Amino acid sequence: MQLARQVQQGLLPPAELTLPEVEVAGRYLPSWSLGGDFYDYFRLDDGALALYLGDVQGKGLAGALDALLVSGLLRGVHKAGARPAELLALLNQRLCLRRGPGRFSCLGYALLERSTRRLTFANAGLPFPLLARGGDVRRLELTGSPVGLFEDAAFDETRVELAPGDRVLFYSDGVTDALRARDPGGRDRDEQLRELVRSAGDVPAAQGADALLRRLRRRGRAPRDDISFVLLRIR
């Protein structure tokens, strides 16, 4: 298990990235069984900001190694300069050639054109990201099958023009599991998620991410599933 943790920690970027137009911060809280969550954010050669967050199907060392495989393949397809939907299609084809049956990954990939603040997002089975603008929070609804599941899978994109102060939260299903554990009575999950994003406030991304993580932690107990999320904030 220690080896799996080392592999998974090696997949994570620095805790935050600050650029003139945007801030990004990621947080990861491993479960007791260690799932397969991973994420990254980085600048592309053309100056755009790319980010992804994924959740592989396996647990323990197998899950960590699957996450390593997906991350490695992603680095390869980045060089092709593909749009998010094209990138997921390329990744899906390569995973279907390399992986056994029943092994797949949920993944979201986003591209921010910093000069226009246009965000393009493609989804492969990840929970819908949340866009917070002022006091309003809405979902960026876009479905898609997990990568590595169907060879002929196709993926769509959604685009949104962001404005200064906008925040976008990308997250794994461990976040919704954590909310369910905190409130087993069954309050509306969508409203819980909206309240969670509002609680971060219009503060720097790193500060907001820390506030989110504090709300998701269960005192003295590891979560049942990995908790991972990336918070993007337009400056």
C-alpha positions in Angstrom: 0.0 0.0 0.0 2.9 2.4 0.7 4.2 1.9 -2.8 0.7 2.6 -4.2 0.6 5.9 -2.2 4.1 6.9 -3.5 3.0 6.2 -7.1 -0.2 8.2 -6.7 1.5 11.2 -5.0 4.0 11.3 -7.8 1.1 11.9 -10.3 0.0 15.1 -8.6 1.2 18.6 -9.6 2.2 21.4 -7.2 -0.7 22.4 -4.9 -1.4 25.6 -6.9 -0.6 27.4 -10.1 -0.9 31.1 -10.5 -0.9 32.9 -13.8 -1.8 36.5 -14.6 -5.3 35.6 -15.8 -6.2 32.5 -13.7 -5.4 30.6 -10.5 -5.7 26.8 -10.1 -5.5 24.7 -7.0 -5.9 21.0 -6.5 -6.5 18.9 -3.4 -6.4 15.2 -2.8 -7.4 13.2 0.3 -6.8 9.5 0.0 -9.2 6.9 1.2 -8.4 4.1 3.5 -8.3 1.7 0.6 -6.5 4.1 -1.8 -8.5 4.6 -5.0 -7.2 5.8 -8.3 -7.8 9.5 -8.4 -5.3 11.7 -10.3 -5.2 15.2 -11.7 -2.8 17.7 -13.3 -2.8 21.3 -14.6 -0.1 23.0 -16.8 0.5 25.5 -19.6 0.6 24.3 -23.2 3.1 25.6 -25.7 0.5 28.0 -27.1 -0.1 29.6 -23.7 -3.4 27.9 -23.0 -4.0 26.3 -19.6 -4.9 22.6 -19.6 -6.2 20.6 -16.7 -7.6 17.1 -16.2 -9.0 15.1 -13.3 -9.6 11.4 -13.5 -10.7 8.4 -11.4 -9.7 4.9 -12.5 -11.8 1.9 -11.7 -9.2 0.0 -9.6 -8.1 0.3 -6.0 -4.8 -0.1 -4.2 -1.6 -0.7 -6.2 -3.6 -1.8 -9.3 -5.5 1.5 -9.3 -2.4 3.5 -8.8 -0.7 1.8 -11.7 -3.7 2.3 -13.9 -3.7 6.0 -13.0 0.0 6.1 -13.9 -0.8 4.5 -17.3 -3.6 7.0 -18.1 -1.5 9.9 -17.1 1.4 8.7 -19.2 -0.9 8.3 -22.2 -2.4 11.7 -21.7 1.1 13.3 -21.8 1.6 11.6 -25.2 -1.7 12.8 -26.7 -1.1 16.4 -25.4 1.7 16.7 -28.0 -0.8 16.1 -30.8 -2.4 19.5 -30.0 -5.9 18.1 -30.0 -9.0 19.8 -28.7 -10.5 18.2 -25.5 -13.0 16.0 -27.3 -10.4 14.8 -29.8 -7.9 14.2 -27.0 -10.4 12.0 -25.1 -11.1 10.0 -28.3 -7.4 9.4 -28.9 -6.9 8.4 -25.3 -9.8 6.1 -25.4 -8.5 4.3 -28.5 -5.0 3.8 -26.9 -6.5 2.6 -23.6 -8.7 0.1 -25.4 -5.6 -1.4 -27.0 -3.7 -1.7 -23.8 -6.1 -2.6 -21.0 -8.0 -5.7 -20.0 -11.8 -6.0 -19.8 -13.6 -4.2 -17.0 -10.8 -1.6 -16.5 -11.8 1.9 -17.4 -11.4 5.5 -16.2 -13.7 8.4 -15.7 -12.0 11.6 -16.8 -12.7 15.3 -17.5 -10.4 17.4 -19.6 -10.6 21.2 -19.8 -8.7 23.8 -21.9 -8.7 27.5 -21.0 -7.7 30.1 -23.6 -6.3 32.7 -21.3 -6.6 35.6 -23.7 -10.3 35.1 -24.2 -11.2 33.3 -21.0 -13.0 30.7 -23.0 -13.2 27.3 -21.3 -13.7 24.2 -23.4 -14.5 21.0 -21.5 -15.0 17.4 -22.6 -16.3 14.7 -20.2 -15.8 11.0 -20.0 -18.0 9.9 -17.1 -16.9 12.5 -14.5 -19.4 14.3 -12.3 -20.5 17.6 -13.9 -18.2 20.5 -13.0 -19.8 23.5 -11.2 -19.5 27.1 -12.3 -19.9 29.7 -9.6 -20.6 33.3 -10.7 -21.5 35.7 -7.9 -24.0 33.9 -5.8 -25.2 31.6 -8.6 -23.9 28.1 -9.1 -24.7 26.0 -12.1 -23.6 22.7 -13.6 -21.7 22.3 -16.8 -23.8 19.4 -18.0 -22.0 17.2 -20.5 -22.2 13.4 -20.5 -19.7 10.9 -22.0 -18.8 7.3 -21.4 -15.6 6.5 -19.4 -12.4 6.1 -21.5 -11.2 2.5 -22.1 -14.7 1.1 -22.2 -15.9 1.3 -25.8 -13.5 1.4 -28.8 -15.9 3.5 -30.9 -16.8 6.0 -28.2 -17.2 9.6 -29.3 -17.0 12.7 -27.0 -18.6 16.1 -27.1 -17.4 19.5 -25.9 -19.1 22.4 -24.1 -17.7 25.9 -24.1 -18.3 28.7 -21.7 -17.0 32.3 -21.6 -15.7 33.0 -18.1 -15.4 36.4 -16.4 -13.2 37.8 -13.6 -14.2 36.2 -10.3 -15.8 33.1 -11.8 -14.9 29.8 -10.2 -15.1 26.3 -11.7 -14.9 23.2 -9.6 -13.9 19.9 -11.1 -14.3 16.9 -8.8 -14.4 13.1 -8.5 -17.3 11.2 -7.1 -15.5 10.9 -3.8 -16.7 14.5 -3.1 -20.4 13.5 -3.4 -19.7 10.4 -1.3 -18.2 12.6 1.4 -21.2 14.9 1.4 -23.5 11.8 1.7 -21.5 10.6 4.7 -21.8 13.9 6.4 -25.6 14.1 5.8 -27.0 10.6 5.5 -30.5 12.0 5.9 -30.5 12.6 2.2 -30.6 16.4 1.6 -30.6 17.2 -2.1 -27.1 16.5 -3.4 -27.1 19.2 -6.0 -27.9 21.8 -3.4 -25.2 20.4 -1.1 -22.7 20.7 -4.0 -23.8 24.3 -4.7 -23.5 25.2 -1.0 -20.1 23.6 -0.9 -18.9 25.8 -3.8 -20.4 29.0 -2.3 -18.6 28.2 1.0 -15.3 28.7 -0.7 -16.0 32.3 -1.4 -14.4 34.7 -3.9 -10.9 34.2 -2.5 -7.7 33.0 -4.2 -8.0 29.5 -5.5 -5.6 28.0 -3.0 -7.5 29.5 -0.1 -10.8 28.4 -1.5 -9.5 24.8 -2.1 -8.4 24.6 1.5 -11.8 25.7 2.7 -13.5 23.1 0.6 -11.2 20.4 1.9 -11.9 21.3 5.5 -15.6 20.9 4.9 -15.2 17.5 3.3 -12.9 16.0 5.9 -14.5 13.7 8.5 -12.7 14.2 11.8 -10.4 11.3 12.7 -11.5 9.1 9.8 -10.2 8.5 6.3 -12.9 8.7 3.5 -14.4 5.6 2.0 -13.3 6.8 -1.5 -10.6 9.2 -2.6 -11.5 12.8 -2.5 -10.0 14.9 -5.2 -10.9 18.2 -6.9 -9.4 21.1 -8.9 -10.6 24.6 -8.3 -10.1 27.2 -11.1 -10.6 30.9 -10.5 -10.5 33.7 -13.1 -8.5 36.7 -11.8 
